[in-house]
Amino acid sequence: MVTSLSSEKPDQLFQQKALYTRLSVMLSTIMRKRIYYLSSLLLAAFLIIVTLVYTAPSPNQQANGFRRQYLQTTALTPYITIPTHDEILDIAGVADSIFYFSTNDPATLLSTSLEPGAPIDTFKISLRQSLKDSMDTYFFTEVNNKDFFVYGYNIPAISRTSRTIDTTAGAYATFIAGGFSQAHVLRDGKHIMLRKLDLEEKDQLFTRVTLDGDSALTEKGLSTLYRDGGMSTDGSLNYDRTSGLFTYVHYYSNRYFTFDSALHLISEGATIDTFTVSRFSISTTMANKNVYMNQGPDQMVNGFSCVHNSTLFVQAKLKADNDDEQLFQERCVIDQYDLRTNKYKGSIYLDIPARTKINQLFVHGDKLVIHCTDNVYGIKIRY
C-alpha cells in the first residue's frame, strides 16, 4: 500500500507540472498574438502618417500667388553672435541701451550692450522662493525701466521686482483661473496686457490687468472666438513702445490687427501671404472636454514677429513665387510692414540658416535681435 501511494504522488506532481506548462504556453501564445496585433496596428498607423506626409502638397514647392520685393540683394550678416549654451530663455527687453535676457532660472538674468567685445553680466533679481517653485519653467520675463516683470503664465501670476535683495519689495498678484499665453507691460509700468484663457468662453481674450487689485478690462469683439482654446487664432502679441499700440499677428492666417491700451481696434491688415483662414477645427467632444484637431497639416503662415517705431517685422514662412528656392531654403526671410498705412515695405534676407529654430524677434534702434535655440544674433538694419 505504501508503494502504491508513493508511485501515485509523482504522477500527480508530473500531471500538475504538465498542466502548468500547457497554461504557460497558452498564455504566452495569447500574449504574443496580442503583441503582434498591437505592433501591426502601430505599424499601419505609422505607414498611414508617412504616406500622408509625403503625398501632401508642400506649400513651398508650389506657387503661392504672391511676390516679394527685397530691399537689398544680399543677406544681412550678424555683427555679433552670442551662444545660448541652453541657458538663455527669452529676450527680456532693453533699458538705457542695455539688453536683458532671461535664463532658465527666473531669478537670474544676463545683460549686455550687445556691442562687439562687450561683457555679458549675470545678476540676480529678488523673487519669492514659493513663486519660483510654483512656476518651475513656465515663465517669461520682461524689463520696463528699472523693473522686471516675471510672468508665471500657468499659475497665473505676475511679479514685479528689481535687482534688490529684498524679496518683499515690488508687487505680486494672482489672477482668476485660466492661464495666459502672452503678456506685455505698458509704458506706464502699471498696466499689463494679457492674452488670457477665458474658461467660460473656452477661448483666449485680450485682458488689461494691474498688480494693485484694480478691476480687469476685457476686450469686446477684438478676437474672433472659435471656442477652441485659442488654437486657431494663435499668434504673436507685439507692443510698440514708441507708439503705445499693440499689434497681434496670426500664425496660421495672413491676418493682423492693431489696437490701443484701452482695447479699441485701430486698424486691420494682412501680410502678403495668401492663406486667409486657419484650418483648425473641433473634431469631437468627450466628457465635456473639447478634443481639438486640425483639418490638415497646420501650415504656419507667419512666424515670430515684433514691432518698433510703427514697423512690423515678421518671420516669413511661405516662399513667394519670385523667391530663389535654394536661397529661401537656406536663409531666414523677414517681411516688413508700415503699420501707419498697413502697406508692405519689403523684405530682407538674414545670413542665418533657415533650419535654425527662431524663438523670438526684437528690434531696438538699428538693432534686430534674433533669439535662436543655439545662438542670439545681432543684425544692423537700416529700414
Stockholm file with secondary structure:
# STOCKHOLM 1.0

chainA/1-383         MVTSLSSEKPDQLFQQKALYTRLSVMLSTIMRKRIYYLSSLLLAAFLIIVTLVYTAPSPNQQANGFRRQYLQTTALTPYITIPTHDEILDIAGVADSIFYFSTNDPATLLSTSLEPGAPIDTFKISLRQSLKDSMDTYFFTEVNNKDFFVYGYNIPAISRTSRTIDTTAGAYATFIAGGFSQAHVLRDGKHIMLRKLDLEEKDQLFTRVTLDGDSALTEKGLSTLYRDGGMSTDGSLNYDRTSGLFTYVHYYSNRYFTFDSALHLISEGATIDTFTVSRFSISTTMANKNVYMNQGPDQMVNGFSCVHNSTLFVQAKLKADNDDEQLFQERCVIDQYDLRTNKYKGSIYLDIPARTKINQLFVHGDKLVIHCTDNVYGIKIRY
#=GR chainA/1-383 SS CHHHHHHHHHHHHHHHHHHHHHHHHHHHHHHHHHHHHHHHHHHHHHHHHHHHHHHSCCGGGSCCSCCCCBSCSSCBCCSEEEECTTTEEEEEEEETTEEEEEESSTTEEEEECCCTTCCCEEEECCCCHHHHHHHTTCCEEEEETTEEEEEETTTTEEEEECSSSCTTSSEEEECSSSCEEEEEECTTSSCEEEEEEETTTTEEEEEEECSSSCCCEECSSSSCCCSSTTSTTCEEEEEETTTTEEEEEESSSSEEEEECTTCCEEEEEECSSCCCSCCEEEEEEETTEEEEEESSCCCCCEEEEEEETTEEEEEECSCCTTSCHHHHHHEEEEEEEETTTTEEEEEEEEEEETTSCEEEEEEETTEEEEEESSEEEEEECCC
#=GC SS_cons         CHHHHHHHHHHHHHHHHHHHHHHHHHHHHHHHHHHHHHHHHHHHHHHHHHHHHHHSCCGGGSCCSCCCCBSCSSCBCCSEEEECTTTEEEEEEEETTEEEEEESSTTEEEEECCCTTCCCEEEECCCCHHHHHHHTTCCEEEEETTEEEEEETTTTEEEEECSSSCTTSSEEEECSSSCEEEEEECTTSSCEEEEEEETTTTEEEEEEECSSSCCCEECSSSSCCCSSTTSTTCEEEEEETTTTEEEEEESSSSEEEEECTTCCEEEEEECSSCCCSCCEEEEEEETTEEEEEESSCCCCCEEEEEEETTEEEEEECSCCTTSCHHHHHHEEEEEEEETTTTEEEEEEEEEEETTSCEEEEEEETTEEEEEESSEEEEEECCC
//
